[in-house]
Structure formats: structure tokens, C-alpha cells
Amino acid sequence: MKVKKPSKKMIVALVVVIAGIGIASYFGVSSAAGSDLPETIQREYPVTRGDITAGISGQGVLHYNATPQNFSEAVTIGEVLVKQGQSVKAGDKLAMADEEKLNDALEAAQIELEKARIALKQAKSAKTLGELNAQKEAASQESGSAETGNQLAQANSTVDSLRQKADSLAAQIGEIDAQIAALSEGDPQAAELNARREALSSELEAVKQELESAQQNRSSLEDAKNKQEEAQAKADAIDKKIAGENSGSLQDAIDLAKLDVEAAQKKAGQLQRIKDDPYLYASTDGVVLSLDAAVGAETKPDSPVAAIGDPNQKTVTVPISQSDIGKIEEGQNVEFTLDAFGDRQFTGKVLSRSLVPIKDSNPVSYNVVISVDPSDAEMLDGMSANATMILKQQKDVLQLSNKAIAVCDGKQYVKMRNDDGTLRDVEIQTGFSDGKVSEVTGGLSDGDVVIVEG
């Protein structure tokens, strides 16, 4: 059977019918939906009484104040006697040193002590030897100076002796001249006196030459002595400086050797005490917060075997951004909550604020440490905290959410419901606000309910 194709008129009519059905359906649905629309939403905000706090908030962690526990000297762990998180009392055993390794360490420490004592003895001997050599050199220089002084003294004596002899000869010649002058002309004694005078004059001339030579020798010796004294003075100054440097260096060597001996004695003594009692004891009551100890591992001075936290001494550490850290002061009141206790509020004070930023913090932040006031809550190390460092606070005041307050012409209004369900505007007065709620100082009472439409 052959199917007849629909005409163009039939197709157009069908389209119109479908469109009409669609339009009718749309308006029908819209009308039905419009008939079910609820009335304007009204939210209620009660007026309550409480505290309003403005401050700087941050999230941090509660910590017990920890006391590190370690052996007085590096030892090898032989046994670990506690577990992390375990409660301990002061005097409880935490770990035990390996006694065999301890004996080896003690033997090595005693050898080091003996070496240090030998080094000290050598340093003292070196200083003594240096002082003796300096004394020997000084004695040698004094000997040379004394020899020059003796030669000069002898020269002075020779000059004085020759001068006296010359004076004596001159006096004798003067006497002879007086005798010759007193003789009469042709006196036979004149020839003898003249002969004696001639001999004395020759002798005087020889003495004068000898005196001049002696004076030159003395002058040379005086110059030599002066130069020697100048050189000696310079040498003494240099020797004194050298001696001072040497003495200082040698004394430093002695002092260092003494320190080495003291350190070696201390180490050997501590190892001996550990050998006598190889246990590490808890120094305080508390909880083992960390345990860095394994059998066979060697302890390190900067890495304690364990850390014991005191549950009675707690702090909260909160990072504060660089934009707010300047508002934080020591002694500032703090309120905080712990995630483990919901909205329960705790208090404390700012103990300290770091002046060094937290490494790699972004944004740049600084740690603030907060004390924890006594509480019966079982606060555990590591609990998450949300803290507010109080800048200003109003206690026990009427308060209302800022969302419920409208401002018009500089006045503040709220809407309240009449008995017939209609709303009326009520003017109110407010005071301090933390940005979320405001203190109500007039116009409302505790328990009033404010309405917000929309």
C-alpha cells in the first residue's frame, strides 16, 4: 500500500498546534508556580547578654613545657625502658647504656686524659726553658757590658795618672826655672840646672804625648760604651717584647693544655659515674613527648634521648602575621578554644613574641607564646587551638548581630514585630563592636527579637 505524503498546509498547521500547546503549558506552569511562591523570608535575631571581644586571632598548637633527658656523656644505648606517650615519675629509668661500649669509651677517655697531662707538662717545660734562655742571654750581655766598663775605668785611671805625672814634671821645671833665675851670671850651677830642665822637658813632652793617646783611647772607649748601651737598650726592648710574646704564647699553651686536662678529667669522671650506674633517670614527672633512642645507637649532646613534658606547665604557640605582630604585647590577655573541647573557652596571657620570623612562612609570620591558666580540662600536648589576643573587650553587655541593624540619616534602626504580625521600626543606640556584633546601649532589652526581611 502506498503511503500518502502530508501536504505543506498540514505541516504548518501541525507546527502551530504544537507551539500553541507549548505556550499554554508554559503559562500554565508559571501560573501554578506563582501561586505556590512563599511570602518574604523573615529572619529573627535575638538580643542577648554576653561579652564582646575585639582582638587578633590565630590558630596554633598547645604544648607541654618539655625537659630534655640525656646522659652526661655520649654513650651507646643498650636498652630503652619507656615508650613515647608514657607517663613517668621523677627517678624512673628511661634507658640503659651499653656497658661493654661504655668500658671502651672510658678506656679511651683515660688515654686522652693522660695525653692531655703530658701535653700540659711539655707546655710548662717549654715556658721554663724559654725563661732560662732569656736569663742566660741577659747574663751574657751584662758580661760584655761589664768588660767594656772595666776597660773604660782602666783608661780613666791611666789618663788621671799621666795627667798627675805631667803636672809634677811641669812643677819641677818651674822650680828649676826659678833657681836659674836666682843665679848670678856665670854661676857654674846654671849648666847643671839647664841640663836637668832639658831632661825634664823631654820627659814632660813624652808624658803629654802619652796622655793625649790615653785620652783618645778613653774617648774611643766612651763612644764604644755609649753605642753599646744604645744597642743594648734597643736589644733589651726587643728582647723584652719577644720575651713577652713568647711568655704569652707559652702561657696560652699552658692554659689550653689545662683546659684539655680539665675536659678530659670531666669526661672520664662522667663516664666512670655512668659505668657505676648505667641508667638514665627521669628528672621530672610528666609524659614522654619524644623518644630518640634505639638499641645500638650513640647518643649526642644536642639530641636528647627523650623529652618529658609537664602537663601542669602548658603553653599555646600561635603564628601571627607581620601586619598584626606589632599589636601584640607581653602580658596581653588571651582567650582560646581547643578543638577537642568545642566552644569551651580558656584563658591565658602572652608570654613572649618572637622577633625572628618563622622560617619560610608565607605570609611572613612570628610565633607568639601564650600561657595557659589553670583548668580542670585534660589538655594534651599537640591539641589544636584557636586563640584571640584581646585588644579591647566589653563584658556582660547587651549585644545584637550587626546584620540586624540598619542605618538611615545617621541613625540606627531595627525592625520588631507588632502583636498583629506587622513590623515597626525602632531606633536604637549602640556602642562597642567587634565587627560582627555590637553593644546595644539603648532602645532594646535582653530577650527582644529583631526581624530582618529578605
MILUM-657251 format. One record per residue (C-alpha): residue in one letter; x, z, y. Coordinates in steps of 0.02 Angstrom, whole numbers, plus 50000, padded with zeros to 5 digits. Each point is the difference from the previous one (the first is absolute). Example, Ala and Ser with C-alpha at 12.3 -4.5 7.8 and 13.67 -1.06 7.14 Angstrom:
! residues 2
+-----+-------+-------+-------+
| res |     u |     w |     v |
+-----+-------+-------+-------+
|   A | 50615 | 50390 | 49775 |
|   S | 50069 | 49967 | 50172 |
+-----+-------+-------+-------+
This chain:
! residues 454
+-----+-------+-------+-------+
| res |     u |     w |     v |
+-----+-------+-------+-------+
|   M | 50000 | 50000 | 50000 |
|   K | 50068 | 49950 | 50169 |
|   V | 50017 | 50141 | 50129 |
|   K | 49940 | 49959 | 50175 |
|   K | 50119 | 50044 | 50141 |
|   P | 49928 | 50110 | 50143 |
|   S | 49972 | 49912 | 50165 |
|   K | 50088 | 50047 | 50163 |
|   K | 49839 | 50074 | 50069 |
|   M | 49985 | 50115 | 49850 |
|   I | 50181 | 50061 | 50023 |
|   V | 49974 | 50037 | 50185 |
|   A | 49840 | 50095 | 49965 |
|   L | 50087 | 50104 | 49866 |
|   V | 50141 | 50048 | 50119 |
|   V | 49876 | 50054 | 50133 |
|   V | 49906 | 50109 | 49875 |
|   I | 50162 | 50085 | 49940 |
|   A | 50057 | 50031 | 50179 |
|   G | 49832 | 50074 | 50043 |
|   I | 50008 | 50116 | 49851 |
|   G | 50175 | 50055 | 50053 |
|   I | 49950 | 50036 | 50179 |
|   A | 49846 | 50095 | 49944 |
|   S | 50105 | 50101 | 49879 |
|   Y | 50127 | 50042 | 50135 |
|   F | 49870 | 50062 | 50123 |
|   G | 49910 | 50092 | 49864 |
|   V | 50157 | 50091 | 49945 |
|   S | 50050 | 50036 | 50178 |
|   S | 49830 | 50069 | 50040 |
|   A | 50004 | 50109 | 49845 |
|   A | 50175 | 50060 | 50038 |
|   G | 49953 | 50039 | 50178 |
|   S | 49856 | 50103 | 49945 |
|   D | 50117 | 50112 | 49895 |
|   L | 50135 | 50032 | 50136 |
|   P | 50032 | 50188 | 50026 |
|   E | 49984 | 50084 | 50167 |
|   T | 50155 | 50031 | 50110 |
|   I | 50127 | 50112 | 49908 |
|   Q | 50019 | 50175 | 50074 |
|   R | 50150 | 50109 | 49959 |
|   E | 50002 | 50189 | 50023 |
|   Y | 50149 | 50096 | 50069 |
|   P | 49981 | 50190 | 49998 |
|   V | 50077 | 50115 | 50131 |
|   T | 50114 | 50121 | 49907 |
|   R | 50119 | 50140 | 50041 |
|   G | 50183 | 49993 | 49952 |
|   D | 50178 | 49965 | 50056 |
|   I | 50059 | 49845 | 50091 |
|   T | 50182 | 49959 | 49978 |
|   A | 50109 | 49867 | 50081 |
|   G | 50170 | 49973 | 49925 |
|   I | 50123 | 49888 | 49911 |
|   S | 49961 | 49966 | 49819 |
|   G | 50107 | 49946 | 49856 |
|   Q | 50008 | 49999 | 49812 |
|   G | 50137 | 50096 | 49912 |
|   V | 50049 | 50101 | 49848 |
|   L | 50003 | 50187 | 49963 |
|   H | 50164 | 50067 | 49931 |
|   Y | 50060 | 50167 | 49936 |
|   N | 50158 | 50063 | 50083 |
|   A | 50131 | 49960 | 49868 |
|   T | 50157 | 50096 | 49954 |
|   P | 50136 | 49898 | 49911 |
|   Q | 50071 | 50072 | 49840 |
|   N | 50175 | 49953 | 49940 |
|   F | 50154 | 50065 | 49914 |
|   S | 50137 | 50060 | 50117 |
|   E | 50117 | 49867 | 49926 |
|   A | 49974 | 49832 | 49918 |
|   V | 49964 | 50024 | 49815 |
|   T | 49930 | 49900 | 49855 |
|   I | 49822 | 50045 | 49953 |
|   G | 49988 | 50068 | 49822 |
|   E | 49815 | 50046 | 49999 |
|   V | 49849 | 49985 | 50116 |
|   L | 49883 | 50150 | 49986 |
|   V | 49855 | 49956 | 50118 |
|   K | 49886 | 49853 | 50039 |
|   Q | 49947 | 49924 | 50164 |
|   G | 49840 | 50082 | 50064 |
|   Q | 50035 | 50161 | 49905 |
|   S | 49976 | 50167 | 50089 |
|   V | 50153 | 50112 | 49997 |
|   K | 50052 | 50172 | 50058 |
|   A | 50162 | 50049 | 50085 |
|   G | 50129 | 50028 | 49864 |
|   D | 49923 | 49879 | 49874 |
|   K | 50124 | 49886 | 49912 |
|   L | 49990 | 49820 | 50057 |
|   A | 50146 | 49916 | 49910 |
|   M | 50158 | 50038 | 49902 |
|   A | 50174 | 49926 | 50023 |
|   D | 50088 | 49915 | 49854 |
|   E | 50127 | 50134 | 49949 |
|   E | 50124 | 49880 | 49921 |
|   K | 50005 | 49890 | 50155 |
|   L | 50007 | 50158 | 50105 |
|   N | 50158 | 50057 | 49910 |
|   D | 50080 | 49831 | 50036 |
|   A | 49951 | 50009 | 50183 |
|   L | 50068 | 50177 | 50016 |
|   E | 50166 | 49950 | 49921 |
|   A | 50015 | 49852 | 50120 |
|   A | 49958 | 50113 | 50148 |
|   Q | 50136 | 50124 | 49950 |
|   I | 50126 | 49859 | 49991 |
|   E | 49949 | 49942 | 50174 |
|   L | 50019 | 50179 | 50063 |
|   E | 50177 | 50010 | 49932 |
|   K | 50043 | 49833 | 50081 |
|   A | 49931 | 50062 | 50166 |
|   R | 50104 | 50159 | 49989 |
|   I | 50159 | 49899 | 49966 |
|   A | 49961 | 49886 | 50148 |
|   L | 49978 | 50153 | 50111 |
|   K | 50166 | 50071 | 49943 |
|   Q | 50086 | 49833 | 50036 |
|   A | 49922 | 49991 | 50174 |
|   K | 50061 | 50175 | 50041 |
|   S | 50175 | 49959 | 49935 |
|   A | 50006 | 49841 | 50105 |
|   K | 49957 | 50098 | 50157 |
|   T | 50133 | 50132 | 49963 |
|   L | 50131 | 49866 | 49966 |
|   G | 49957 | 49912 | 50163 |
|   E | 50018 | 50161 | 50098 |
|   L | 50171 | 50037 | 49919 |
|   N | 50064 | 49824 | 50040 |
|   A | 49945 | 50021 | 50180 |
|   Q | 50093 | 50166 | 50011 |
|   K | 50154 | 49921 | 49924 |
|   E | 49998 | 49857 | 50126 |
|   A | 49978 | 50122 | 50143 |
|   A | 50147 | 50104 | 49938 |
|   S | 50110 | 49843 | 49990 |
|   Q | 49955 | 49952 | 50178 |
|   E | 50036 | 50175 | 50061 |
|   S | 50171 | 49994 | 49915 |
|   G | 50046 | 49839 | 50089 |
|   S | 49943 | 50070 | 50165 |
|   A | 50102 | 50159 | 49973 |
|   E | 50158 | 49898 | 49966 |
|   T | 49980 | 49904 | 50163 |
|   G | 49971 | 50166 | 50090 |
|   N | 50159 | 50072 | 49927 |
|   Q | 50100 | 49848 | 50056 |
|   L | 49931 | 50014 | 50176 |
|   A | 50038 | 50186 | 50006 |
|   Q | 50178 | 49963 | 49947 |
|   A | 50015 | 49866 | 50133 |
|   N | 49939 | 50121 | 50133 |
|   S | 50127 | 50128 | 49943 |
|   T | 50140 | 49869 | 50009 |
|   V | 49948 | 49947 | 50177 |
|   D | 49993 | 50180 | 50058 |
|   S | 50170 | 50037 | 49924 |
|   L | 50082 | 49846 | 50078 |
|   R | 49920 | 50038 | 50169 |
|   Q | 50070 | 50177 | 49995 |
|   K | 50173 | 49932 | 49954 |
|   A | 49993 | 49873 | 50141 |
|   D | 49949 | 50137 | 50122 |
|   S | 50144 | 50109 | 49939 |
|   L | 50128 | 49859 | 50021 |
|   A | 49934 | 49959 | 50172 |
|   A | 50016 | 50184 | 50049 |
|   Q | 50181 | 50005 | 49937 |
|   I | 50043 | 49844 | 50098 |
|   G | 49923 | 50081 | 50153 |
|   E | 50110 | 50154 | 49979 |
|   I | 50156 | 49893 | 49982 |
|   D | 49954 | 49902 | 50156 |
|   A | 49983 | 50165 | 50092 |
|   Q | 50171 | 50056 | 49938 |
|   I | 50082 | 49836 | 50048 |
|   A | 49923 | 50011 | 50172 |
|   A | 50072 | 50176 | 50021 |
|   L | 50181 | 49945 | 49959 |
|   S | 50123 | 49960 | 50135 |
|   E | 50070 | 49827 | 50009 |
|   G | 50137 | 49972 | 49874 |
|   D | 49949 | 50146 | 49891 |
|   P | 50067 | 49966 | 49823 |
|   Q | 49832 | 50063 | 49922 |
|   A | 49909 | 49852 | 50073 |
|   A | 50065 | 49881 | 49868 |
|   E | 49943 | 50114 | 49858 |
|   L | 49831 | 50029 | 50078 |
|   N | 49976 | 49813 | 50027 |
|   A | 50046 | 49967 | 49820 |
|   R | 49874 | 50128 | 49939 |
|   R | 49869 | 49929 | 50116 |
|   E | 50031 | 49826 | 49933 |
|   A | 49980 | 50060 | 49822 |
|   L | 49840 | 50094 | 50041 |
|   S | 49930 | 49848 | 50092 |
|   S | 50035 | 49889 | 49850 |
|   E | 49916 | 50125 | 49886 |
|   L | 49851 | 50015 | 50119 |
|   E | 49981 | 49813 | 50003 |
|   A | 49998 | 49995 | 49810 |
|   V | 49872 | 50142 | 49994 |
|   K | 49890 | 49909 | 50126 |
|   Q | 50003 | 49843 | 49894 |
|   E | 49961 | 50103 | 49846 |
|   L | 49858 | 50088 | 50096 |
|   E | 49928 | 49835 | 50055 |
|   S | 50002 | 49938 | 49821 |
|   A | 49919 | 50163 | 49941 |
|   Q | 49865 | 49984 | 50133 |
|   Q | 49964 | 49820 | 49946 |
|   N | 49988 | 50058 | 49820 |
|   R | 49883 | 50140 | 50051 |
|   S | 49892 | 49879 | 50100 |
|   S | 49991 | 49884 | 49849 |
|   L | 49950 | 50145 | 49889 |
|   E | 49868 | 50055 | 50127 |
|   D | 49928 | 49823 | 50005 |
|   A | 50003 | 49993 | 49811 |
|   K | 49915 | 50169 | 49989 |
|   N | 49866 | 49949 | 50127 |
|   K | 49966 | 49839 | 49906 |
|   Q | 50000 | 50094 | 49837 |
|   E | 49876 | 50126 | 50070 |
|   E | 49887 | 49860 | 50066 |
|   A | 50009 | 49911 | 49833 |
|   Q | 49971 | 50164 | 49912 |
|   A | 49849 | 50036 | 50108 |
|   K | 49926 | 49829 | 49960 |
|   A | 50043 | 50020 | 49817 |
|   D | 49924 | 50174 | 49999 |
|   A | 49839 | 49933 | 50078 |
|   I | 49991 | 49860 | 49873 |
|   D | 50045 | 50116 | 49857 |
|   K | 49869 | 50122 | 50059 |
|   K | 49869 | 49864 | 50003 |
|   I | 50053 | 49936 | 49830 |
|   A | 50004 | 50176 | 49932 |
|   G | 49826 | 50030 | 50070 |
|   E | 49933 | 49841 | 49922 |
|   N | 50086 | 50035 | 49836 |
|   S | 49942 | 50179 | 50001 |
|   G | 49822 | 49946 | 50040 |
|   S | 49999 | 49868 | 49865 |
|   L | 50076 | 50119 | 49874 |
|   Q | 49876 | 50136 | 50050 |
|   D | 49858 | 49874 | 49984 |
|   A | 50063 | 49958 | 49827 |
|   I | 50002 | 50185 | 49957 |
|   D | 49824 | 50025 | 50069 |
|   L | 49934 | 49850 | 49902 |
|   A | 50085 | 50063 | 49844 |
|   K | 49920 | 50171 | 50027 |
|   L | 49829 | 49917 | 50015 |
|   D | 50032 | 49904 | 49840 |
|   V | 50047 | 50161 | 49912 |
|   E | 49844 | 50088 | 50067 |
|   A | 49888 | 49855 | 49946 |
|   A | 50081 | 49994 | 49828 |
|   Q | 49983 | 50188 | 49982 |
|   K | 49817 | 49992 | 50051 |
|   K | 49963 | 49859 | 49879 |
|   A | 50090 | 50085 | 49856 |
|   G | 49913 | 50164 | 50039 |
|   Q | 49828 | 49921 | 50006 |
|   L | 50029 | 49906 | 49838 |
|   Q | 50058 | 50162 | 49919 |
|   R | 49842 | 50087 | 50057 |
|   I | 49893 | 49857 | 49932 |
|   K | 50096 | 50011 | 49836 |
|   D | 49962 | 50185 | 49992 |
|   D | 49815 | 49962 | 50030 |
|   P | 49962 | 49814 | 49978 |
|   Y | 49818 | 50005 | 50058 |
|   L | 49924 | 49940 | 50165 |
|   Y | 49869 | 50127 | 50057 |
|   A | 49854 | 49973 | 50119 |
|   S | 50039 | 50080 | 50167 |
|   T | 49816 | 50018 | 50049 |
|   D | 49823 | 49998 | 49934 |
|   G | 49908 | 49836 | 50007 |
|   V | 49967 | 49832 | 49921 |
|   V | 50132 | 49879 | 49935 |
|   L | 49968 | 49855 | 50118 |
|   S | 50142 | 49890 | 49940 |
|   L | 50118 | 50002 | 49852 |
|   D | 50154 | 49890 | 50006 |
|   A | 50082 | 50058 | 49840 |
|   A | 50031 | 49923 | 49830 |
|   V | 50104 | 50060 | 49855 |
|   G | 50174 | 49927 | 50015 |
|   A | 49983 | 49958 | 50184 |
|   E | 50124 | 50070 | 50126 |
|   T | 49930 | 50094 | 50150 |
|   K | 50044 | 49954 | 50179 |
|   P | 50014 | 50113 | 50152 |
|   D | 49884 | 49889 | 50104 |
|   S | 49871 | 49976 | 49861 |
|   P | 49922 | 50164 | 49944 |
|   V | 49952 | 50026 | 49819 |
|   A | 49827 | 50056 | 50055 |
|   A | 49897 | 50041 | 50154 |
|   I | 49880 | 50147 | 49999 |
|   G | 49853 | 49994 | 50120 |
|   D | 49919 | 50156 | 50070 |
|   P | 49808 | 49985 | 49997 |
|   N | 49993 | 50134 | 50135 |
|   Q | 50106 | 49898 | 50120 |
|   K | 49923 | 49830 | 50032 |
|   T | 50012 | 49866 | 50133 |
|   V | 49914 | 49836 | 50035 |
|   T | 50106 | 49853 | 50056 |
|   V | 49911 | 49865 | 50101 |
|   P | 50075 | 49841 | 50073 |
|   I | 49948 | 49973 | 50182 |
|   S | 50024 | 49835 | 50092 |
|   Q | 50121 | 49982 | 50144 |
|   S | 49855 | 49980 | 50122 |
|   D | 49935 | 50176 | 49959 |
|   I | 50154 | 50101 | 49953 |
|   G | 50030 | 50047 | 50182 |
|   K | 49834 | 50095 | 50001 |
|   I | 50052 | 50112 | 49856 |
|   E | 50078 | 50170 | 50036 |
|   E | 50063 | 50142 | 49892 |
|   G | 49869 | 50136 | 49982 |
|   Q | 49856 | 49878 | 50024 |
|   N | 49843 | 50046 | 49901 |
|   V | 49956 | 49886 | 49855 |
|   E | 49845 | 49976 | 49893 |
|   F | 50011 | 49908 | 49836 |
|   T | 49905 | 49961 | 49842 |
|   L | 50063 | 49967 | 49825 |
|   D | 49923 | 49861 | 49896 |
|   A | 49989 | 50121 | 49855 |
|   F | 49883 | 50115 | 50099 |
|   G | 49888 | 49872 | 50085 |
|   D | 49949 | 50048 | 50178 |
|   R | 50064 | 50179 | 49988 |
|   Q | 50106 | 50031 | 50153 |
|   F | 50168 | 50090 | 50007 |
|   T | 50109 | 50047 | 50148 |
|   G | 50183 | 50011 | 50046 |
|   K | 50123 | 49969 | 50140 |
|   V | 50133 | 49870 | 50039 |
|   L | 50166 | 50069 | 49937 |
|   S | 50110 | 49855 | 50052 |
|   R | 50005 | 49817 | 50042 |
|   S | 50142 | 49886 | 49951 |
|   L | 50095 | 49913 | 50138 |
|   V | 50059 | 49867 | 49877 |
|   P | 49877 | 49866 | 49944 |
|   I | 49950 | 49980 | 49819 |
|   K | 50112 | 49867 | 49922 |
|   D | 49920 | 49827 | 49994 |
|   S | 49835 | 50067 | 50070 |
|   N | 49887 | 49867 | 50078 |
|   P | 49935 | 50044 | 50124 |
|   V | 50142 | 50117 | 50046 |
|   S | 49947 | 50177 | 49951 |
|   Y | 50071 | 50176 | 50001 |
|   N | 49968 | 50141 | 49877 |
|   V | 49906 | 50153 | 50063 |
|   V | 50009 | 50158 | 49891 |
|   I | 49848 | 50116 | 50004 |
|   S | 49989 | 50179 | 49938 |
|   V | 49853 | 50050 | 49889 |
|   D | 49902 | 50156 | 50042 |
|   P | 49961 | 50116 | 49851 |
|   S | 49851 | 49945 | 49895 |
|   D | 49925 | 50042 | 49831 |
|   A | 49996 | 49814 | 49955 |
|   E | 50119 | 49948 | 49862 |
|   M | 50099 | 49871 | 50096 |
|   L | 50119 | 49904 | 49890 |
|   D | 50160 | 49911 | 50046 |
|   G | 49970 | 49816 | 50039 |
|   M | 49817 | 50012 | 50051 |
|   S | 49944 | 49871 | 50129 |
|   A | 49957 | 50070 | 50171 |
|   N | 49909 | 49938 | 50154 |
|   A | 50061 | 50095 | 50152 |
|   T | 49949 | 50007 | 50183 |
|   M | 50122 | 50072 | 50126 |
|   I | 49884 | 50074 | 50131 |
|   L | 50020 | 49946 | 50180 |
|   K | 49836 | 50079 | 50060 |
|   Q | 49857 | 50090 | 49913 |
|   Q | 49830 | 50072 | 50046 |
|   K | 49932 | 50123 | 49872 |
|   D | 49819 | 50038 | 49955 |
|   V | 49916 | 49883 | 50125 |
|   L | 49844 | 49890 | 49994 |
|   Q | 50050 | 49824 | 49953 |
|   L | 49922 | 49829 | 49977 |
|   S | 50063 | 49834 | 49936 |
|   N | 50053 | 49883 | 50140 |
|   K | 49896 | 49864 | 49916 |
|   A | 49842 | 50092 | 50054 |
|   I | 50046 | 50009 | 50185 |
|   A | 49957 | 49863 | 50125 |
|   V | 50064 | 49986 | 50179 |
|   C | 49897 | 49931 | 50144 |
|   D | 50042 | 50011 | 50185 |
|   G | 50135 | 50126 | 49965 |
|   K | 49883 | 50116 | 49905 |
|   Q | 49991 | 50034 | 49814 |
|   Y | 49840 | 49985 | 49901 |
|   V | 49937 | 50021 | 49823 |
|   K | 49833 | 49956 | 49921 |
|   M | 49892 | 50132 | 49919 |
|   R | 49834 | 49979 | 49904 |
|   N | 49838 | 50064 | 50073 |
|   D | 49867 | 50080 | 49891 |
|   D | 49904 | 49836 | 49994 |
|   G | 50153 | 49906 | 49937 |
|   T | 50044 | 49916 | 50164 |
|   L | 50174 | 50020 | 50074 |
|   R | 50050 | 50075 | 50166 |
|   D | 50165 | 49999 | 50097 |
|   V | 50085 | 50167 | 50026 |
|   E | 50145 | 50023 | 50121 |
|   I | 50145 | 50103 | 49931 |
|   Q | 50167 | 50064 | 50058 |
|   T | 50159 | 49992 | 49896 |
|   G | 50173 | 50074 | 50003 |
|   F | 50152 | 49977 | 49889 |
|   S | 50002 | 49855 | 49877 |
|   D | 50117 | 49949 | 49860 |
|   G | 49941 | 49819 | 50008 |
|   K | 49873 | 50020 | 49859 |
|   V | 49895 | 50149 | 50053 |
|   S | 49973 | 50083 | 50168 |
|   E | 49967 | 50178 | 50055 |
|   V | 49821 | 50019 | 50063 |
|   T | 49997 | 50115 | 50152 |
|   G | 49819 | 49971 | 50053 |
|   G | 49835 | 49917 | 49956 |
|   L | 49998 | 50034 | 49812 |
|   S | 49994 | 50147 | 49882 |
|   D | 50070 | 50035 | 49828 |
|   G | 49891 | 49913 | 49871 |
|   D | 49928 | 49866 | 50116 |
|   V | 49993 | 49826 | 49924 |
|   V | 50048 | 49848 | 50103 |
|   I | 49932 | 49827 | 49956 |
|   V | 50097 | 49838 | 50011 |
|   E | 49904 | 49836 | 49981 |
|   G | 50069 | 49842 | 49922 |
+-----+-------+-------+-------+
